[in-house]
């Protein structure tokens, strides 16, 4: 499962208790965060589902198979207000 650009940076900021908002992508993140932050991010982001509706549907089925989940809670990081509203349609 992939990750959207900036997702790692956003997660690092959350772990470091920095103000949330639209993350600026920092290609040096692998060099900047410590082992504990990297491990925590990997644990939090292993279930990220990214892509068009067909891709996300396939990834969701794979996630359910891997975890034997009977319930899914979804959360999205869409910082652009218009884009966020478009996902509700």
PDB file of N, CA, C and O in Angstrom:
ATOM      1  N   UNK A   1       0.844  -1.172   0.000  1.00  0.00           N
ATOM      2  CA  UNK A   1       0.000   0.000   0.000  1.00  0.00           C
ATOM      3  C   UNK A   1       0.890   1.237   0.000  1.00  0.00           C
ATOM      4  O   UNK A   1       1.870   1.308   0.742  1.00  0.00           O
ATOM      5  N   UNK A   2       0.548   2.193  -0.824  1.00  0.00           N
ATOM      6  CA  UNK A   2       1.364   3.391  -0.958  1.00  0.00           C
ATOM      7  C   UNK A   2       0.994   4.465   0.032  1.00  0.00           C
ATOM      8  O   UNK A   2       0.101   4.303   0.864  1.00  0.00           O
ATOM      9  N   UNK A   3       1.701   5.560  -0.080  1.00  0.00           N
ATOM     10  CA  UNK A   3       1.423   6.721   0.762  1.00  0.00           C
ATOM     11  C   UNK A   3       1.415   7.959  -0.105  1.00  0.00           C
ATOM     12  O   UNK A   3       2.173   8.058  -1.069  1.00  0.00           O
ATOM     13  N   UNK A   4       0.575   8.882   0.232  1.00  0.00           N
ATOM     14  CA  UNK A   4       0.530  10.150  -0.483  1.00  0.00           C
ATOM     15  C   UNK A   4       1.722  10.999  -0.056  1.00  0.00           C
ATOM     16  O   UNK A   4       2.146  10.929   1.097  1.00  0.00           O
ATOM     17  N   UNK A   5       2.268  11.801  -0.974  1.00  0.00           N
ATOM     18  CA  UNK A   5       3.368  12.692  -0.591  1.00  0.00           C
ATOM     19  C   UNK A   5       2.946  13.571   0.580  1.00  0.00           C
ATOM     20  O   UNK A   5       1.840  14.113   0.583  1.00  0.00           O
ATOM     21  N   UNK A   6       3.792  13.711   1.544  1.00  0.00           N
ATOM     22  CA  UNK A   6       3.504  14.545   2.708  1.00  0.00           C
ATOM     23  C   UNK A   6       2.899  13.788   3.881  1.00  0.00           C
ATOM     24  O   UNK A   6       2.855  14.311   4.994  1.00  0.00           O
ATOM     25  N   UNK A   7       2.431  12.557   3.647  1.00  0.00           N
ATOM     26  CA  UNK A   7       1.812  11.801   4.734  1.00  0.00           C
ATOM     27  C   UNK A   7       2.817  11.493   5.825  1.00  0.00           C
ATOM     28  O   UNK A   7       2.502  11.620   7.008  1.00  0.00           O
ATOM     29  N   UNK A   8       4.027  11.090   5.447  1.00  0.00           N
ATOM     30  CA  UNK A   8       5.062  10.825   6.445  1.00  0.00           C
ATOM     31  C   UNK A   8       5.377  12.084   7.237  1.00  0.00           C
ATOM     32  O   UNK A   8       5.521  12.039   8.459  1.00  0.00           O
ATOM     33  N   UNK A   9       5.482  13.211   6.535  1.00  0.00           N
ATOM     34  CA  UNK A   9       5.804  14.476   7.204  1.00  0.00           C
ATOM     35  C   UNK A   9       4.688  14.850   8.175  1.00  0.00           C
ATOM     36  O   UNK A   9       4.965  15.259   9.302  1.00  0.00           O
ATOM     37  N   UNK A  10       3.446  14.718   7.757  1.00  0.00           N
ATOM     38  CA  UNK A  10       2.317  15.026   8.632  1.00  0.00           C
ATOM     39  C   UNK A  10       2.359  14.141   9.880  1.00  0.00           C
ATOM     40  O   UNK A  10       2.157  14.622  10.995  1.00  0.00           O
ATOM     41  N   UNK A  11       2.622  12.847   9.686  1.00  0.00           N
ATOM     42  CA  UNK A  11       2.675  11.923  10.812  1.00  0.00           C
ATOM     43  C   UNK A  11       3.822  12.291  11.749  1.00  0.00           C
ATOM     44  O   UNK A  11       3.665  12.240  12.969  1.00  0.00           O
ATOM     45  N   UNK A  12       4.960  12.655  11.195  1.00  0.00           N
ATOM     46  CA  UNK A  12       6.087  13.079  12.033  1.00  0.00           C
ATOM     47  C   UNK A  12       5.709  14.307  12.856  1.00  0.00           C
ATOM     48  O   UNK A  12       6.052  14.393  14.035  1.00  0.00           O
ATOM     49  N   UNK A  13       5.008  15.255  12.245  1.00  0.00           N
ATOM     50  CA  UNK A  13       4.587  16.449  12.981  1.00  0.00           C
ATOM     51  C   UNK A  13       3.612  16.093  14.097  1.00  0.00           C
ATOM     52  O   UNK A  13       3.690  16.662  15.186  1.00  0.00           O
ATOM     53  N   UNK A  14       2.697  15.165  13.845  1.00  0.00           N
ATOM     54  CA  UNK A  14       1.756  14.738  14.887  1.00  0.00           C
ATOM     55  C   UNK A  14       2.529  14.079  16.025  1.00  0.00           C
ATOM     56  O   UNK A  14       2.287  14.372  17.196  1.00  0.00           O
ATOM     57  N   UNK A  15       3.453  13.193  15.682  1.00  0.00           N
ATOM     58  CA  UNK A  15       4.232  12.509  16.709  1.00  0.00           C
ATOM     59  C   UNK A  15       5.062  13.491  17.531  1.00  0.00           C
ATOM     60  O   UNK A  15       5.296  13.273  18.720  1.00  0.00           O
ATOM     61  N   UNK A  16       5.501  14.565  16.895  1.00  0.00           N
ATOM     62  CA  UNK A  16       6.315  15.568  17.585  1.00  0.00           C
ATOM     63  C   UNK A  16       5.458  16.643  18.233  1.00  0.00           C
ATOM     64  O   UNK A  16       5.981  17.606  18.793  1.00  0.00           O
ATOM     65  N   UNK A  17       4.145  16.482  18.158  1.00  0.00           N
ATOM     66  CA  UNK A  17       3.169  17.401  18.746  1.00  0.00           C
ATOM     67  C   UNK A  17       3.331  18.816  18.206  1.00  0.00           C
ATOM     68  O   UNK A  17       3.252  19.793  18.950  1.00  0.00           O
ATOM     69  N   UNK A  18       3.558  18.909  16.900  1.00  0.00           N
ATOM     70  CA  UNK A  18       3.630  20.207  16.237  1.00  0.00           C
ATOM     71  C   UNK A  18       2.257  20.551  15.696  1.00  0.00           C
ATOM     72  O   UNK A  18       1.402  19.680  15.538  1.00  0.00           O
ATOM     73  N   UNK A  19       2.058  21.813  15.418  1.00  0.00           N
ATOM     74  CA  UNK A  19       0.774  22.275  14.908  1.00  0.00           C
ATOM     75  C   UNK A  19       0.457  21.566  13.601  1.00  0.00           C
ATOM     76  O   UNK A  19       1.285  21.502  12.693  1.00  0.00           O
ATOM     77  N   UNK A  20      -0.764  21.034  13.526  1.00  0.00           N
ATOM     78  CA  UNK A  20      -1.199  20.339  12.315  1.00  0.00           C
ATOM     79  C   UNK A  20      -1.589  21.355  11.246  1.00  0.00           C
ATOM     80  O   UNK A  20      -1.838  22.525  11.537  1.00  0.00           O
ATOM     81  N   UNK A  21      -1.634  20.903  10.064  1.00  0.00           N
ATOM     82  CA  UNK A  21      -2.004  21.722   8.924  1.00  0.00           C
ATOM     83  C   UNK A  21      -1.486  21.033   7.687  1.00  0.00           C
ATOM     84  O   UNK A  21      -1.012  19.899   7.755  1.00  0.00           O
ATOM     85  N   UNK A  22      -1.571  21.701   6.566  1.00  0.00           N
ATOM     86  CA  UNK A  22      -1.095  21.075   5.347  1.00  0.00           C
ATOM     87  C   UNK A  22       0.413  20.883   5.437  1.00  0.00           C
ATOM     88  O   UNK A  22       1.151  21.852   5.616  1.00  0.00           O
ATOM     89  N   UNK A  23       0.879  19.640   5.314  1.00  0.00           N
ATOM     90  CA  UNK A  23       2.314  19.396   5.459  1.00  0.00           C
ATOM     91  C   UNK A  23       3.089  19.858   4.237  1.00  0.00           C
ATOM     92  O   UNK A  23       2.610  19.770   3.106  1.00  0.00           O
ATOM     93  N   UNK A  24       4.278  20.344   4.481  1.00  0.00           N
ATOM     94  CA  UNK A  24       5.195  20.623   3.388  1.00  0.00           C
ATOM     95  C   UNK A  24       6.049  19.384   3.228  1.00  0.00           C
ATOM     96  O   UNK A  24       6.617  18.881   4.197  1.00  0.00           O
ATOM     97  N   UNK A  25       6.139  18.896   2.011  1.00  0.00           N
ATOM     98  CA  UNK A  25       6.906  17.684   1.780  1.00  0.00           C
ATOM     99  C   UNK A  25       8.391  17.980   1.957  1.00  0.00           C
ATOM    100  O   UNK A  25       8.915  18.925   1.366  1.00  0.00           O
ATOM    101  N   UNK A  26       9.056  17.186   2.756  1.00  0.00           N
ATOM    102  CA  UNK A  26      10.493  17.314   3.000  1.00  0.00           C
ATOM    103  C   UNK A  26      11.146  16.007   2.608  1.00  0.00           C
ATOM    104  O   UNK A  26      11.002  15.000   3.300  1.00  0.00           O
ATOM    105  N   UNK A  27      11.862  16.022   1.499  1.00  0.00           N
ATOM    106  CA  UNK A  27      12.477  14.791   0.992  1.00  0.00           C
ATOM    107  C   UNK A  27      13.560  14.265   1.931  1.00  0.00           C
ATOM    108  O   UNK A  27      14.018  13.135   1.765  1.00  0.00           O
ATOM    109  N   UNK A  28      13.976  15.059   2.910  1.00  0.00           N
ATOM    110  CA  UNK A  28      15.003  14.632   3.854  1.00  0.00           C
ATOM    111  C   UNK A  28      14.422  13.930   5.073  1.00  0.00           C
ATOM    112  O   UNK A  28      15.160  13.633   6.012  1.00  0.00           O
ATOM    113  N   UNK A  29      13.124  13.658   5.086  1.00  0.00           N
ATOM    114  CA  UNK A  29      12.481  13.122   6.275  1.00  0.00           C
ATOM    115  C   UNK A  29      13.158  11.848   6.758  1.00  0.00           C
ATOM    116  O   UNK A  29      13.313  11.660   7.965  1.00  0.00           O
ATOM    117  N   UNK A  30      13.564  10.972   5.853  1.00  0.00           N
ATOM    118  CA  UNK A  30      14.232   9.740   6.278  1.00  0.00           C
ATOM    119  C   UNK A  30      15.482  10.031   7.106  1.00  0.00           C
ATOM    120  O   UNK A  30      15.860   9.236   7.966  1.00  0.00           O
ATOM    121  N   UNK A  31      16.108  11.151   6.848  1.00  0.00           N
ATOM    122  CA  UNK A  31      17.309  11.534   7.602  1.00  0.00           C
ATOM    123  C   UNK A  31      16.955  12.253   8.900  1.00  0.00           C
ATOM    124  O   UNK A  31      17.755  12.269   9.835  1.00  0.00           O
ATOM    125  N   UNK A  32      15.769  12.844   8.966  1.00  0.00           N
ATOM    126  CA  UNK A  32      15.438  13.741  10.071  1.00  0.00           C
ATOM    127  C   UNK A  32      14.749  13.076  11.250  1.00  0.00           C
ATOM    128  O   UNK A  32      14.921  13.520  12.385  1.00  0.00           O
ATOM    129  N   UNK A  33      13.978  12.028  11.017  1.00  0.00           N
ATOM    130  CA  UNK A  33      13.282  11.478  12.163  1.00  0.00           C
ATOM    131  C   UNK A  33      14.048  10.334  12.790  1.00  0.00           C
ATOM    132  O   UNK A  33      14.847   9.662  12.138  1.00  0.00           O
ATOM    133  N   UNK A  34      13.789  10.128  14.061  1.00  0.00           N
ATOM    134  CA  UNK A  34      14.525   9.098  14.788  1.00  0.00           C
ATOM    135  C   UNK A  34      13.846   7.735  14.619  1.00  0.00           C
ATOM    136  O   UNK A  34      12.767   7.643  14.034  1.00  0.00           O
ATOM    137  N   UNK A  35      14.480   6.686  15.131  1.00  0.00           N
ATOM    138  CA  UNK A  35      13.964   5.328  14.958  1.00  0.00           C
ATOM    139  C   UNK A  35      12.576   5.142  15.570  1.00  0.00           C
ATOM    140  O   UNK A  35      11.728   4.463  14.991  1.00  0.00           O
ATOM    141  N   UNK A  36      12.343   5.743  16.739  1.00  0.00           N
ATOM    142  CA  UNK A  36      11.030   5.620  17.380  1.00  0.00           C
ATOM    143  C   UNK A  36       9.938   6.271  16.537  1.00  0.00           C
ATOM    144  O   UNK A  36       8.849   5.714  16.392  1.00  0.00           O
ATOM    145  N   UNK A  37      10.226   7.452  15.980  1.00  0.00           N
ATOM    146  CA  UNK A  37       9.254   8.126  15.129  1.00  0.00           C
ATOM    147  C   UNK A  37       8.991   7.318  13.857  1.00  0.00           C
ATOM    148  O   UNK A  37       7.845   7.181  13.430  1.00  0.00           O
ATOM    149  N   UNK A  38      10.038   6.794  13.266  1.00  0.00           N
ATOM    150  CA  UNK A  38       9.885   6.000  12.041  1.00  0.00           C
ATOM    151  C   UNK A  38       9.031   4.764  12.311  1.00  0.00           C
ATOM    152  O   UNK A  38       8.128   4.445  11.537  1.00  0.00           O
ATOM    153  N   UNK A  39       9.315   4.082  13.392  1.00  0.00           N
ATOM    154  CA  UNK A  39       8.563   2.869  13.756  1.00  0.00           C
ATOM    155  C   UNK A  39       7.096   3.210  14.022  1.00  0.00           C
ATOM    156  O   UNK A  39       6.202   2.497  13.566  1.00  0.00           O
ATOM    157  N   UNK A  40       6.846   4.286  14.752  1.00  0.00           N
ATOM    158  CA  UNK A  40       5.471   4.698  15.050  1.00  0.00           C
ATOM    159  C   UNK A  40       4.727   5.067  13.769  1.00  0.00           C
ATOM    160  O   UNK A  40       3.556   4.721  13.609  1.00  0.00           O
ATOM    161  N   UNK A  41       5.397   5.763  12.864  1.00  0.00           N
ATOM    162  CA  UNK A  41       4.761   6.137  11.592  1.00  0.00           C
ATOM    163  C   UNK A  41       4.421   4.904  10.776  1.00  0.00           C
ATOM    164  O   UNK A  41       3.336   4.816  10.201  1.00  0.00           O
ATOM    165  N   UNK A  42       5.333   3.959  10.722  1.00  0.00           N
ATOM    166  CA  UNK A  42       5.071   2.736   9.967  1.00  0.00           C
ATOM    167  C   UNK A  42       3.889   1.975  10.548  1.00  0.00           C
ATOM    168  O   UNK A  42       3.073   1.433   9.802  1.00  0.00           O
ATOM    169  N   UNK A  43       3.789   1.930  11.870  1.00  0.00           N
ATOM    170  CA  UNK A  43       2.664   1.252  12.509  1.00  0.00           C
ATOM    171  C   UNK A  43       1.349   1.966  12.221  1.00  0.00           C
ATOM    172  O   UNK A  43       0.320   1.320  12.020  1.00  0.00           O
ATOM    173  N   UNK A  44       1.378   3.295  12.201  1.00  0.00           N
ATOM    174  CA  UNK A  44       0.149   4.050  11.972  1.00  0.00           C
ATOM    175  C   UNK A  44      -0.255   4.058  10.502  1.00  0.00           C
ATOM    176  O   UNK A  44      -1.444   4.110  10.185  1.00  0.00           O
ATOM    177  N   UNK A  45       0.723   4.007   9.608  1.00  0.00           N
ATOM    178  CA  UNK A  45       0.427   4.196   8.191  1.00  0.00           C
ATOM    179  C   UNK A  45       0.342   2.905   7.383  1.00  0.00           C
ATOM    180  O   UNK A  45       0.084   2.959   6.181  1.00  0.00           O
ATOM    181  N   UNK A  46       0.552   1.741   8.009  1.00  0.00           N
ATOM    182  CA  UNK A  46       0.536   0.513   7.226  1.00  0.00           C
ATOM    183  C   UNK A  46      -0.834   0.242   6.630  1.00  0.00           C
ATOM    184  O   UNK A  46      -0.959  -0.560   5.705  1.00  0.00           O
ATOM    185  N   UNK A  47      -1.846   0.890   7.140  1.00  0.00           N
ATOM    186  CA  UNK A  47      -3.203   0.685   6.632  1.00  0.00           C
ATOM    187  C   UNK A  47      -3.659   1.800   5.693  1.00  0.00           C
ATOM    188  O   UNK A  47      -4.847   1.889   5.381  1.00  0.00           O
ATOM    189  N   UNK A  48      -2.743   2.647   5.241  1.00  0.00           N
ATOM    190  CA  UNK A  48      -3.122   3.733   4.341  1.00  0.00           C
ATOM    191  C   UNK A  48      -3.620   3.180   3.020  1.00  0.00           C
ATOM    192  O   UNK A  48      -2.986   2.311   2.422  1.00  0.00           O
ATOM    193  N   UNK A  49      -4.745   3.679   2.573  1.00  0.00           N
ATOM    194  CA  UNK A  49      -5.326   3.285   1.292  1.00  0.00           C
ATOM    195  C   UNK A  49      -5.334   4.521   0.399  1.00  0.00           C
ATOM    196  O   UNK A  49      -5.948   5.532   0.736  1.00  0.00           O
ATOM    197  N   UNK A  50      -4.653   4.437  -0.738  1.00  0.00           N
ATOM    198  CA  UNK A  50      -4.488   5.603  -1.600  1.00  0.00           C
ATOM    199  C   UNK A  50      -4.734   5.201  -3.039  1.00  0.00           C
ATOM    200  O   UNK A  50      -4.268   4.157  -3.494  1.00  0.00           O
ATOM    201  N   UNK A  51      -5.470   6.041  -3.752  1.00  0.00           N
ATOM    202  CA  UNK A  51      -5.674   5.799  -5.171  1.00  0.00           C
ATOM    203  C   UNK A  51      -7.067   6.181  -5.620  1.00  0.00           C
ATOM    204  O   UNK A  51      -7.819   6.835  -4.897  1.00  0.00           O
ATOM    205  N   UNK A  52      -7.393   5.759  -6.828  1.00  0.00           N
ATOM    206  CA  UNK A  52      -8.737   6.014  -7.346  1.00  0.00           C
ATOM    207  C   UNK A  52      -9.703   5.029  -6.683  1.00  0.00           C
ATOM    208  O   UNK A  52      -9.267   4.106  -5.994  1.00  0.00           O
ATOM    209  N   UNK A  53     -10.993   5.214  -6.882  1.00  0.00           N
ATOM    210  CA  UNK A  53     -11.967   4.346  -6.193  1.00  0.00           C
ATOM    211  C   UNK A  53     -11.722   2.849  -6.393  1.00  0.00           C
ATOM    212  O   UNK A  53     -11.880   2.073  -5.450  1.00  0.00           O
ATOM    213  N   UNK A  54     -11.347   2.436  -7.580  1.00  0.00           N
ATOM    214  CA  UNK A  54     -11.105   1.000  -7.820  1.00  0.00           C
ATOM    215  C   UNK A  54      -9.890   0.511  -7.029  1.00  0.00           C
ATOM    216  O   UNK A  54      -9.916  -0.581  -6.462  1.00  0.00           O
ATOM    217  N   UNK A  55      -8.829   1.316  -6.991  1.00  0.00           N
ATOM    218  CA  UNK A  55      -7.634   0.935  -6.229  1.00  0.00           C
ATOM    219  C   UNK A  55      -7.930   0.840  -4.744  1.00  0.00           C
ATOM    220  O   UNK A  55      -7.522  -0.112  -4.078  1.00  0.00           O
ATOM    221  N   UNK A  56      -8.639   1.826  -4.231  1.00  0.00           N
ATOM    222  CA  UNK A  56      -8.962   1.843  -2.801  1.00  0.00           C
ATOM    223  C   UNK A  56      -9.859   0.654  -2.450  1.00  0.00           C
ATOM    224  O   UNK A  56      -9.688   0.035  -1.399  1.00  0.00           O
ATOM    225  N   UNK A  57     -10.799   0.340  -3.315  1.00  0.00           N
ATOM    226  CA  UNK A  57     -11.672  -0.809  -3.069  1.00  0.00           C
ATOM    227  C   UNK A  57     -10.850  -2.085  -2.964  1.00  0.00           C
ATOM    228  O   UNK A  57     -11.071  -2.890  -2.060  1.00  0.00           O
ATOM    229  N   UNK A  58      -9.900  -2.280  -3.882  1.00  0.00           N
ATOM    230  CA  UNK A  58      -9.038  -3.467  -3.850  1.00  0.00           C
ATOM    231  C   UNK A  58      -8.182  -3.477  -2.576  1.00  0.00           C
ATOM    232  O   UNK A  58      -8.059  -4.509  -1.916  1.00  0.00           O
ATOM    233  N   UNK A  59      -7.599  -2.338  -2.239  1.00  0.00           N
ATOM    234  CA  UNK A  59      -6.770  -2.241  -1.045  1.00  0.00           C
ATOM    235  C   UNK A  59      -7.588  -2.508   0.218  1.00  0.00           C
ATOM    236  O   UNK A  59      -7.098  -3.120   1.166  1.00  0.00           O
ATOM    237  N   UNK A  60      -8.828  -2.048   0.221  1.00  0.00           N
ATOM    238  CA  UNK A  60      -9.705  -2.270   1.367  1.00  0.00           C
ATOM    239  C   UNK A  60      -9.989  -3.760   1.548  1.00  0.00           C
ATOM    240  O   UNK A  60      -9.960  -4.271   2.667  1.00  0.00           O
ATOM    241  N   UNK A  61     -10.261  -4.449   0.448  1.00  0.00           N
ATOM    242  CA  UNK A  61     -10.482  -5.899   0.531  1.00  0.00           C
ATOM    243  C   UNK A  61      -9.228  -6.610   1.060  1.00  0.00           C
ATOM    244  O   UNK A  61      -9.332  -7.528   1.874  1.00  0.00           O
ATOM    245  N   UNK A  62      -8.049  -6.187   0.599  1.00  0.00           N
ATOM    246  CA  UNK A  62      -6.786  -6.782   1.066  1.00  0.00           C
ATOM    247  C   UNK A  62      -6.582  -6.513   2.556  1.00  0.00           C
ATOM    248  O   UNK A  62      -6.149  -7.398   3.294  1.00  0.00           O
ATOM    249  N   UNK A  63      -6.892  -5.294   2.998  1.00  0.00           N
ATOM    250  CA  UNK A  63      -6.750  -4.942   4.408  1.00  0.00           C
ATOM    251  C   UNK A  63      -7.663  -5.807   5.275  1.00  0.00           C
ATOM    252  O   UNK A  63      -7.246  -6.296   6.325  1.00  0.00           O
ATOM    253  N   UNK A  64      -8.891  -5.992   4.843  1.00  0.00           N
ATOM    254  CA  UNK A  64      -9.841  -6.818   5.596  1.00  0.00           C
ATOM    255  C   UNK A  64      -9.347  -8.253   5.676  1.00  0.00           C
ATOM    256  O   UNK A  64      -9.469  -8.895   6.719  1.00  0.00           O
ATOM    257  N   UNK A  65      -8.791  -8.760   4.583  1.00  0.00           N
ATOM    258  CA  UNK A  65      -8.249 -10.124   4.596  1.00  0.00           C
ATOM    259  C   UNK A  65      -7.074 -10.245   5.569  1.00  0.00           C
ATOM    260  O   UNK A  65      -6.981 -11.217   6.317  1.00  0.00           O
ATOM    261  N   UNK A  66      -6.183  -9.256   5.554  1.00  0.00           N
ATOM    262  CA  UNK A  66      -5.002  -9.293   6.421  1.00  0.00           C
ATOM    263  C   UNK A  66      -5.350  -9.187   7.896  1.00  0.00           C
ATOM    264  O   UNK A  66      -4.715  -9.823   8.737  1.00  0.00           O
ATOM    265  N   UNK A  67      -6.365  -8.378   8.211  1.00  0.00           N
ATOM    266  CA  UNK A  67      -6.650  -8.069   9.612  1.00  0.00           C
ATOM    267  C   UNK A  67      -7.867  -8.799  10.161  1.00  0.00           C
ATOM    268  O   UNK A  67      -8.102  -8.797  11.370  1.00  0.00           O
ATOM    269  N   UNK A  68      -8.634  -9.419   9.287  1.00  0.00           N
ATOM    270  CA  UNK A  68      -9.884 -10.078   9.686  1.00  0.00           C
ATOM    271  C   UNK A  68     -10.823  -9.085  10.378  1.00  0.00           C
ATOM    272  O   UNK A  68     -11.561  -9.446  11.295  1.00  0.00           O
ATOM    273  N   UNK A  69     -10.781  -7.833   9.925  1.00  0.00           N
ATOM    274  CA  UNK A  69     -11.604  -6.777  10.519  1.00  0.00           C
ATOM    275  C   UNK A  69     -13.075  -6.976  10.180  1.00  0.00           C
ATOM    276  O   UNK A  69     -13.415  -7.410   9.079  1.00  0.00           O
ATOM    277  N   UNK A  70     -13.934  -6.658  11.125  1.00  0.00           N
ATOM    278  CA  UNK A  70     -15.368  -6.677  10.849  1.00  0.00           C
ATOM    279  C   UNK A  70     -15.939  -5.259  10.885  1.00  0.00           C
ATOM    280  O   UNK A  70     -17.147  -5.058  10.759  1.00  0.00           O
ATOM    281  N   UNK A  71     -15.049  -4.282  11.058  1.00  0.00           N
ATOM    282  CA  UNK A  71     -15.465  -2.887  11.093  1.00  0.00           C
ATOM    283  C   UNK A  71     -14.290  -2.044  10.611  1.00  0.00           C
ATOM    284  O   UNK A  71     -13.139  -2.335  10.936  1.00  0.00           O
ATOM    285  N   UNK A  72     -14.575  -1.009   9.842  1.00  0.00           N
ATOM    286  CA  UNK A  72     -13.553  -0.105   9.332  1.00  0.00           C
ATOM    287  C   UNK A  72     -13.919   1.317   9.731  1.00  0.00           C
ATOM    288  O   UNK A  72     -15.058   1.746   9.548  1.00  0.00           O
ATOM    289  N   UNK A  73     -12.954   2.040  10.273  1.00  0.00           N
ATOM    290  CA  UNK A  73     -13.126   3.462  10.561  1.00  0.00           C
ATOM    291  C   UNK A  73     -12.239   4.208   9.576  1.00  0.00           C
ATOM    292  O   UNK A  73     -11.040   3.943   9.492  1.00  0.00           O
ATOM    293  N   UNK A  74     -12.819   5.132   8.836  1.00  0.00           N
ATOM    294  CA  UNK A  74     -12.069   5.864   7.814  1.00  0.00           C
ATOM    295  C   UNK A  74     -11.785   7.289   8.270  1.00  0.00           C
ATOM    296  O   UNK A  74     -12.607   7.938   8.917  1.00  0.00           O
ATOM    297  N   UNK A  75     -10.608   7.743   7.914  1.00  0.00           N
ATOM    298  CA  UNK A  75     -10.183   9.115   8.209  1.00  0.00           C
ATOM    299  C   UNK A  75      -9.410   9.590   6.994  1.00  0.00           C
ATOM    300  O   UNK A  75      -8.619   8.837   6.428  1.00  0.00           O
ATOM    301  N   UNK A  76      -9.627  10.807   6.596  1.00  0.00           N
ATOM    302  CA  UNK A  76      -8.940  11.313   5.416  1.00  0.00           C
ATOM    303  C   UNK A  76      -8.186  12.600   5.742  1.00  0.00           C
ATOM    304  O   UNK A  76      -8.640  13.426   6.535  1.00  0.00           O
ATOM    305  N   UNK A  77      -7.044  12.743   5.120  1.00  0.00           N
ATOM    306  CA  UNK A  77      -6.239  13.961   5.262  1.00  0.00           C
ATOM    307  C   UNK A  77      -6.323  14.726   3.946  1.00  0.00           C
ATOM    308  O   UNK A  77      -5.434  14.621   3.101  1.00  0.00           O
ATOM    309  N   UNK A  78      -7.384  15.488   3.779  1.00  0.00           N
ATOM    310  CA  UNK A  78      -7.546  16.331   2.595  1.00  0.00           C
ATOM    311  C   UNK A  78      -7.567  17.763   3.091  1.00  0.00           C
ATOM    312  O   UNK A  78      -8.503  18.180   3.773  1.00  0.00           O
ATOM    313  N   UNK A  79      -6.537  18.512   2.747  1.00  0.00           N
ATOM    314  CA  UNK A  79      -6.374  19.847   3.305  1.00  0.00           C
ATOM    315  C   UNK A  79      -7.065  20.920   2.474  1.00  0.00           C
ATOM    316  O   UNK A  79      -7.404  21.985   2.989  1.00  0.00           O
ATOM    317  N   UNK A  80      -7.273  20.643   1.191  1.00  0.00           N
ATOM    318  CA  UNK A  80      -7.955  21.590   0.317  1.00  0.00           C
ATOM    319  C   UNK A  80      -9.463  21.469   0.538  1.00  0.00           C
ATOM    320  O   UNK A  80     -10.035  20.397   0.340  1.00  0.00           O
ATOM    321  N   UNK A  81     -10.105  22.559   0.948  1.00  0.00           N
ATOM    322  CA  UNK A  81     -11.516  22.516   1.321  1.00  0.00           C
ATOM    323  C   UNK A  81     -12.405  22.053   0.165  1.00  0.00           C
ATOM    324  O   UNK A  81     -13.294  21.227   0.375  1.00  0.00           O
ATOM    325  N   UNK A  82     -12.189  22.561  -1.042  1.00  0.00           N
ATOM    326  CA  UNK A  82     -13.002  22.161  -2.187  1.00  0.00           C
ATOM    327  C   UNK A  82     -12.827  20.682  -2.495  1.00  0.00           C
ATOM    328  O   UNK A  82     -13.797  19.989  -2.797  1.00  0.00           O
ATOM    329  N   UNK A  83     -11.593  20.199  -2.419  1.00  0.00           N
ATOM    330  CA  UNK A  83     -11.339  18.782  -2.675  1.00  0.00           C
ATOM    331  C   UNK A  83     -12.010  17.922  -1.612  1.00  0.00           C
ATOM    332  O   UNK A  83     -12.540  16.856  -1.924  1.00  0.00           O
ATOM    333  N   UNK A  84     -11.992  18.370  -0.370  1.00  0.00           N
ATOM    334  CA  UNK A  84     -12.635  17.623   0.718  1.00  0.00           C
ATOM    335  C   UNK A  84     -14.136  17.523   0.465  1.00  0.00           C
ATOM    336  O   UNK A  84     -14.723  16.453   0.631  1.00  0.00           O
ATOM    337  N   UNK A  85     -14.754  18.618   0.070  1.00  0.00           N
ATOM    338  CA  UNK A  85     -16.179  18.597  -0.210  1.00  0.00           C
ATOM    339  C   UNK A  85     -16.501  17.668  -1.381  1.00  0.00           C
ATOM    340  O   UNK A  85     -17.539  17.007  -1.380  1.00  0.00           O
ATOM    341  N   UNK A  86     -15.627  17.617  -2.366  1.00  0.00           N
ATOM    342  CA  UNK A  86     -15.853  16.764  -3.528  1.00  0.00           C
ATOM    343  C   UNK A  86     -15.883  15.275  -3.144  1.00  0.00           C
ATOM    344  O   UNK A  86     -16.537  14.482  -3.822  1.00  0.00           O
ATOM    345  N   UNK A  87     -15.200  14.897  -2.092  1.00  0.00           N
ATOM    346  CA  UNK A  87     -15.190  13.486  -1.682  1.00  0.00           C
ATOM    347  C   UNK A  87     -16.524  13.066  -1.079  1.00  0.00           C
ATOM    348  O   UNK A  87     -16.796  11.872  -0.954  1.00  0.00           O
ATOM    349  N   UNK A  88     -17.347  14.019  -0.708  1.00  0.00           N
ATOM    350  CA  UNK A  88     -18.633  13.715  -0.096  1.00  0.00           C
ATOM    351  C   UNK A  88     -19.712  13.421  -1.132  1.00  0.00           C
ATOM    352  O   UNK A  88     -20.792  12.941  -0.788  1.00  0.00           O
ATOM    353  N   UNK A  89     -19.425  13.702  -2.378  1.00  0.00           N
ATOM    354  CA  UNK A  89     -20.427  13.492  -3.433  1.00  0.00           C
ATOM    355  C   UNK A  89     -20.469  12.069  -3.892  1.00  0.00           C
ATOM    356  O   UNK A  89     -21.257  11.728  -4.774  1.00  0.00           O
TER     357      UNK A  89
END
